[in-house]
Structure formats: structure tokens, C-alpha cells
Amino acid sequence: MDKVSWNLRIVAEEKEPATVYVRKHQFRVGVPLQFDPEYQHITALEYALGALSADVVGGLQAVSRRRRLKLYCIEAVVSGELNNPLTYLGVVGETGNPGLEHVNMTVYVSSTAKEEDIREIWGEMLQKSPLVQTLKPTVKLDFVLKVTA
């Protein structure tokens, strides 16, 4: 199979968040990292964590549909930790890097299916997830699956 690529165009104007254009869609992305909880835009780091979570949740939905396994609701709670966010700010004397180091994700699945069947599709999804497989070599991923009826 020939290589496939996904193309985006990103435009940033003075003091405005970047606008990402992809296919017929667009979305705005704030600064890479922000410490102010009142910051009015979604940061690039938040989008990255959201994209990883959406990949896991959407992947679980897709695998469950293929296997004809009914999942009523999937919810993920996620937190990400950077190696040293102060290096992003250029704080003198700080060491390390501003890169993502650790992601904790708890995924709650509501289903009447057998837990062993849900855990089987969970494993398949993790193997097929583009973002999990991309990040796994460099970021500590602690994922927990909790199944409820």
C-alpha cells in the first residue's frame, strides 16, 4: 500500500490563537501551554490530551461495533504531566524539558456484556490506536479500564 498522509494548514495572526484547517473543518488552538485557569482558549497540550482520549474512546466504540458488543456509555478522565513545565517558560536554572512525560487515563465503560469480552476489545483497541502506539515509546501511559453494568 502506498503511504497515506493527512494534511493540515495552520495560520496564526498577531496575538490570536492559531487556526487549524483540515478537510472542510477548522478549529482554533491557543498557546502550547498555559498556567492560567481563566485562559480563554484551548491549549495545544489540552488538544493533544483530548485527541489521545478521543482516539481511545472512539477506538473502543469502533472495535465494539465490529464485534457486535453493546457499550452504552464510555467516559474517560485524563491527566497529563510534563517533565518540567517551567522550562517552557524559560525559568533560569530549571532542567529537563517541557515534553509530555506521563498520561493517566481512567476509562469507564457501561455495558451488560461480559467484562472479559470488554477487556478483550480494550486490548485490541490499544494495539490499533494510532496515538497510543505513537506515544507509547516515549510517554508513560497509565490506562485503567473500569467496567460497570
C-alpha positions in Angstrom: 0.0 0.0 0.0 1.2 3.5 -0.8 1.9 5.8 2.1 -1.0 7.9 3.2 -0.7 11.3 4.7 -3.0 13.7 6.4 -2.6 17.4 5.6 -3.5 20.4 7.6 -2.9 24.1 7.2 -2.3 26.3 10.3 -2.4 30.1 10.3 -1.5 32.3 13.3 -2.0 36.0 13.2 -0.6 38.5 15.7 -1.9 37.9 19.3 -4.6 35.5 18.0 -4.8 31.7 18.6 -3.7 29.6 15.6 -6.4 28.4 13.3 -6.1 24.8 12.0 -7.7 23.9 8.7 -8.3 20.3 8.0 -10.5 19.0 5.1 -13.6 21.2 5.4 -13.2 22.0 9.1 -11.3 24.4 11.2 -10.6 24.9 14.9 -8.6 27.3 17.0 -5.7 26.4 19.2 -4.3 28.6 21.9 -0.7 28.8 23.1 1.2 25.5 23.6 0.9 25.6 27.4 -0.9 27.9 29.9 -1.0 28.0 33.6 -3.9 30.4 34.0 -7.2 28.5 34.5 -9.0 31.6 33.1 -7.2 31.5 29.8 -9.9 31.7 27.1 -8.6 29.2 24.5 -7.8 25.5 24.5 -4.1 25.0 24.5 -2.2 22.7 22.2 -1.4 20.4 25.1 -5.1 20.2 26.0 -5.9 19.4 22.4 -3.2 16.7 22.4 -4.6 15.1 25.6 -8.1 15.4 24.2 -7.1 13.8 20.9 -5.4 10.9 22.7 -8.6 10.4 24.8 -10.9 10.6 21.8 -8.7 8.1 20.0 -9.1 5.6 22.9 -12.9 6.2 23.3 -13.6 6.3 19.6 -11.4 3.3 19.0 -13.2 1.3 21.7 -16.5 2.2 20.1 -15.3 1.1 16.7 -14.0 -2.2 17.9 -17.1 -2.9 19.9 -19.3 -2.2 16.9 -17.3 -4.6 14.7 -17.6 -7.3 17.4 -21.3 -6.5 17.9 -20.7 -5.8 21.6 -23.1 -3.2 23.0 -21.4 -0.4 25.0 -23.9 2.0 26.4 -21.6 4.8 27.5 -17.8 5.4 27.6 -16.2 8.1 29.6 -12.5 9.0 30.0 -10.9 11.0 32.8 -7.4 12.1 31.8 -4.5 14.0 33.3 -1.1 14.7 31.7 2.1 15.6 33.4 5.1 17.4 31.7 8.7 16.6 32.5 9.2 20.2 33.7 6.7 22.9 32.5 9.0 25.6 33.9 11.4 25.0 31.1 8.7 26.1 28.7 8.7 29.5 30.5 12.5 29.7 30.3 13.0 29.8 34.1 16.7 30.1 34.7 18.3 27.1 36.4 15.4 24.7 35.5 16.4 21.4 33.9 14.6 18.8 31.9 12.2 19.6 29.1 8.6 20.7 28.6 7.6 17.5 27.0 4.7 15.2 27.9 6.1 12.6 30.3 3.1 10.8 31.9 -0.6 10.4 31.0 -3.1 8.9 33.4 -6.4 7.8 31.9 -9.3 6.0 33.5 -11.9 4.8 31.1 -15.4 3.9 32.4 -17.5 1.6 30.2 -21.1 0.9 30.9 -22.3 -2.4 29.3 -24.2 -5.5 30.0 -21.6 -7.5 28.1 -19.2 -9.8 30.0 -16.2 -7.9 31.4 -13.8 -10.4 29.8 -15.2 -9.5 26.4 -14.9 -5.8 27.0 -11.3 -6.3 28.2 -10.6 -8.2 25.0 -11.8 -5.4 22.8 -9.9 -3.0 25.1 -6.6 -4.8 24.3 -7.4 -4.8 20.6 -8.2 -1.1 20.6 -4.9 -0.3 22.4 -3.0 -2.3 19.7 -4.8 -0.4 16.9 -4.8 3.1 18.3 -2.6 5.4 16.2 -2.0 7.9 19.1 -1.4 5.2 21.8 1.1 3.5 19.5 2.8 6.8 18.7 3.2 7.9 22.3 3.9 4.6 23.9 7.7 4.6 23.2 8.2 8.0 24.8 5.4 8.7 27.3 4.4 6.7 30.3 0.8 5.7 29.6 -1.1 4.5 32.7 -4.6 3.5 31.4 -7.2 1.9 33.6 -10.4 0.3 32.4 -13.4 0.2 34.7 -16.5 -1.7 33.6 -19.9 -1.1 35.1 -23.3 -2.7 34.3 
